[in-house]
Amino acid sequence: MQAKNPRAFSLVELMVVTTVIGILALLAVPGVTAAAQRAEATAAANDIRVFTNAIEFYSTTEGGYPPKMTYREMPDSIGDYLPSTWKDGTYNWFYVNTSNLIYVYVYNLGFTPEQAVRIDSIIDDGSIGSGKIRMALNGSGLIHLFKYMP
């Protein structure tokens, strides 16, 4: 018996093709997800570097770190240098200046530990337990130390 339409695909052939496409998609998803996470961490690291550089430039020109700073109130020389993400509440942060400790704490980043390590390796020494960048309590954010005198 001869098939009515010899140009059509059989059900088995369609199932094989669908399965192969599904397997290829499953293999590609982790790579795409990892690349997106790396890009997000790199962008955040660059934003943090810009922010900390602005504070360091201020410190160099003014002879000291700002005594107080929020996203609404900051010296003009720092505010003019920063992108809007630091001034419009996109990043959650606060700045602390005491006699023996000066730092900025960026929180609610929603990063994985791998992303935090990547940020630290871009800005600092690659160890979130040492250097200028530290992981905050329970991984809730990152701390950039400007001055620490125990």
N, C-alpha and C positions, 0 to 999 in steps of 0.2 A: 504494500500500500504506500502510495506516495503522498508526502505532505502537501497540503493545499497551498501554503505560502512558504516556500523554501527560504525566503529572505528574513524571516522573523527569528527572534531569539527564543530559546527554550526557557522554561522556568528555572531549570538548574543553572543555566548560564547567567541569568539575571541574578540569582541568589549568590553565585560565586563573585560576580562583579560587585554587588552590594556589600558583601562581606569584606572583600579586599579594600574597598573604599573606606569602610568603617574602621578596619584595623589601621590603615594609614592615618585616618583622622585621630584615632586614639594615641598614636605615636607622636603626632604633631602638637597636640594640645599642651602637654607639659613643657615642651620647648618654647612655645609661644607665651605661656603663662610665666615661665622663668624669665624670659626676655622682658616682658612687661614689668615684672617686679624689679629687675635690675635697672631698668630705665627710670622707674619711679624713685628708687633709692638714690640713683645718681642725680636726678633733678633735685631731690630734697637735700642731698649733700651740697650741691652747688648753692642752693638757697641759704643753707646754714652758713656756708663759707662766706657768702656775700654779707650776711648779717654780722658775723663775727669780725670780718674785715672792716666793716663800717665802724664798729665799736673800737677796734684797735686803732684805726685812723684817727678817730676822735681822741682817744687816749694820747696818741703821739702829738697831735696838734694842740690839745688843751692842757696837757701835762697830767692827766688823770682820767679815770673812768667816770662816766656819768653817775651822779649820786642816786638818781631815781629815773626809771624809764618804764613806760607802758606803751602799748600799741597806739594809744591816743595822744600820749604826751612823751615826746622825745626831742632831743636837741635837733635843730634844723639841719646841722651838718650830717647827722645820722639819717634823719628822715628823708632828706633829699637824695641820699645815696641808695636807699632801699627800694626794691620793687613793692608794688602795692600789696602783695601777699602777706607782708609783715605788718602792714598798717590797717588792713581791712578785716582782720580776724580770720583769714584763711588758715594761718598757723596759730595755734594756741601756745603762748609762751609767757614767761615772766622773767624779769631781770632782778638779781639780788646783788647789792653792794654793801658789804659789811667791812669791818676793819681787817679781817683776816681771810675773807672769802668773797670773790666776785665771780658770778656765773650767770648764764642764761639757760633756762630750762624750757625745752620745746617738748610739749606733751600731746597726747592723743594723736600720735602719728599713725597708729594702726599698722605698724610694720612687723614683719616676722623677725626673729632673731638674726636670720641670714641677711636681711636688709639692713638691720642695725649695724652688723659687722661690716657690711659693704660701705655704709656711710662713714663709719670710723676709718676704714682703710683708705677712703678717698681724702678725708680731711686730716687724719691723724696717723696713728701707728698700727691700726688694724686690730687692736685689743680693746674691747669695750670696758675692761676693768682697769686700764691704765691710760696715761696720756691726758690730753685736754678733753677728749670726748669720753663720756662715761654713760653707761646705761643706768637709767633711773630705777627706782624701786619697782619691783615686779615687772620690769620691762615697759613701764608706762610712758617712757619718753627718753630723750637724750639730754644730757647736761654738757655744756661747753664751759670748762673752767678757764677763766682769765687769770685769776690769782688765787692761790691756795697756800696759806701759811698756817699749819696746825699749831 
